[in-house]
Amino acid sequence: MNNKLTGSDLTRAMLARGDTNIWCAVDDDSDDQAMTDHENNDFTARIVSFKDGHFICTMGATWLYAVPIKIAPLTQEDAGL
């Protein structure tokens, strides 16, 4: 049995733990679509809460799905310069 939290379930668990400002790929269709949107159009948001079945971002927009992602600045080496 796989008990690992992923996708929106992981974001909800992180919020329940008290985390705030969680960078997420977001969408209203599915976790998979959130990741596809993030890769193609950069639909990301910092999620601050979950209420009434919706994730809420710092700008007040609501989302049905929010997959936590890592965002880090590129280094000179990453950029190949």
Sequence and secondary structure as in RCSB ss.txt:
>XXXX:A:sequence
MNNKLTGSDLTRAMLARGDTNIWCAVDDDSDDQAMTDHENNDFTARIVSFKDGHFICTMGATWLYAVPIKIAPLT
QEDAGL
>XXXX:A:secstr
      HHHHHHHHHHHT  SEEEEEESS HHHHHHHHHHH  EEEEEEEETTEEEETTS EESEEEE       
TTTTT 
